[in-house]
Amino acid sequence: MTLAQTPGHPSSAWKWWIAVVLFLATVLTYLDRQTLSLCAPMICDEMKLTNEQYGQLITAFRWTYALTHVLAGFLADRFPLRIIYSVAVLVWSAAGTAAAFVGRFPQLLLTRQVLGVGEAFNWPCATRLVANMLPPQDRGLASGIFNSGSAAGSFAAPFIILPLAQLFGWRRAFFAIGCLGLVWIVLWLRVTRRGTLAHGAVRTPPVPEPRAAASGSGLVASMRWIRQVILRPGFWMLLLVGVSVNPCWYFLNDWIPKYMHDQRGMSQLTAGMLSVPIFIAADFGNLAGGGLVKFLAARGWTLRRARGTTVTLAVLLILPVAWVTHVPSAIAVVAMLGGAAFGITAILANYTACQQDFSFANVGAVAGILGMACNVFAATVNPWVGRYVDTTGTYNLIFVLIGLLPLIALVAIITFDALVWGRAGSEKKSEVAA
């Protein structure tokens, strides 16, 4: 029995406060990432980097971020989250501060790789903790809350990073943002200290082992796990969602300030500030994506119908971005990108909730495997994006793909819900209640 089903707690408010702490951790991850994209013109000028080399910096992060996800998910399922999360934040914060002292491109590349190792733990740990604390109908909103930290971090970044970079240089901006991780670690250790209700959730209940594992047959246990996770069609639907919608979100974070600067002729400060309304919209998308499902479910809608309707509306908001390069007005461009950001994050909130619905015992591992796959895809694509822009001088094809890829996510989520909450619905409900 998890804390989500434990009777007798006088209040569940503490669970939502923990979701806020997870939100703050996600804010930190995106502040650290956005430091590179917002300072890109300064860094590229100082180090004489091409667009392709800038893509390699993004890729360096993506590869280690991807490859560490599986380990992060395994550890999140089996060991105390309180310690794992603290160490992860310490690692990625140290990588951020180290970037302030690099002298050459390979050294900066190395700091991005270490940043990826630390940040790979954020989503598996947060997803595991939400599954520990909350029932299925609440997980979408809680996932939306901590996911919204990505948009909030991207929104806050120009106000924090650009003034620091303009006044003191890009190196001190990296150093200052990296040091914020220490503040979060102190907060996390305090709110999850022994004697609090949260302490029980971050200790992570043991994952139920298959009988084969109990009898000592590791091979049979592994095969059982593969059948329960990898070989189930629902897993492959989640994989389709991840590789179709996550790269769209990564592109908005990694390339939009540079696109505004290079293609729209804006100053570094203006380009960064114009990304603010885009990420405000993304924040609302995270909350609306999970909140609408909860709202509709509370009024008698099935989870399948509520989530399908929400994701369909989100996709309709994303489609217009395919034509963004043909729009001359900067205000219209920002509005279209904001609509796309709202839709993308609404899908991501439901995608994260789907992971928690899929297999409670293996939430961290599933999140880790899916996170690895999505980031391998993104790591492969980013140098190609830079090469395409260097060769053609435009982003035309990139925006067309961003507008159309979420259609794949829509079909995959609807199929996933049909598999999990359809004919197998009674089984799944029994599993959740167990």
Phi, psi and omega in degrees: 000134180262171177297338178294334181248000184289123179281161169096353176290130182296333182205148176257008182301326182301328181296321180286330174293323176296322176300325177293321177295321175296322175304315181295324176297319180292324174304315180300317181300321183279333171298315179297320180289316184291341177302320178292311185293323181286329179265005184307313180302319179294314183294315181296322178293315183293319184262001178057053184265145173274171175299324179294320178293323174299319175299326178292326176297317178295319181295322179303317176294313186298321183294311180290324176301317181293309188289338179275344185303318183295314177300317180299317179295319178299314181293322181295329180282338193238348184229162184301124181294332184301315182280316183301313181297318181299314181294320180299315180295323178297318181295311184288332177290321177297321178296321179297315180292326181296330180299337180292343187249005183285153179244340185224164182303314180300326179292319177297322177301318181296319179296325178292327178293316179293322176304318179297322179299312181292314185290342179299339182277343189299306185288317175301318180293314181294319180294318177299316184292319177297318178297322178297323191269326197235152175284165186306319185291343180260349187290328179298316180292315179297320177295321177298322180296309183285328175296328182294346174299332178295314179288321180296320177296318178293325178292316184285334187306312181299325181288334182263310189283315184298315176299320178297316181293319181292321184276321189239355182100157185294332182294316180290332175296316177299316183297314183296316181294320179300324182291340180297335180301327180296325178295318180296320181300317178299315179298314181300313181294329180287313185285345179248018183294162180301138181100347177265157176298327181295333182299324178295324181288322184278352174285341178062108177299146181303142176287128178302126181270141174299156181302325181298323180293321181297329181274359174098002181270092182296322181295315180296320178298319179295319179295323178297317180296318179299318179294323183286335185240290190296322185272359178277134182303328180300325179298318182288332173293319177296322178298318177298318177300312184300311185283346179266329185252328180299316179299331177295317179293318179299320180298316179302321181284319189273333191240340187298313177301322179291321177299314180297322181287311187280318188266328183259000174070027182269157174291164179301317181294314181296316180300318179293318182291328179289345175282345183301306180298333177296317183279338170296316178299320179297322177300312179297325178297318177302313183288320180291324181298316177277324183292322180294321177298314179298318180298312182292321179296324179292343180255021171096358177289147172290157179300320179302311183292318182296315182289320179299318179296316181298314182291325177299314178299322180296316180298322180297331178284335184276325188310316184300340184295343178300337183255014190295327183289346180263004182260120184284330185283125178296324180295317179295322179298314180297320179297317180293318179292325176296317176299319178295318179297318177302312182294318182297313182288331174297320176293318183296323177299319180285328175298317178295319178297323178299322178299321180288329177288331190292310182204102184300317185294335186239030184304311182297317181295317179298314178299322180294314180295315179295319178298320177299312182299316181297320183279333170298316178299313181295321180296324179289324187280325188301314176298326178295321177300312179299318180295320179298316180292319178300321185282315187262337184076010181224168175246018190307303184296325181300313182289328175298316179295320179297323179291328187261330184302322180299342175299324177295318179299320180300310181298320182292320180292318178299318178294318179302312181295326176295323181287318187273317185253005179270249182297331179270008185304315182295323178297315183295319181295323178295321180296316180297322182281345186292000000 
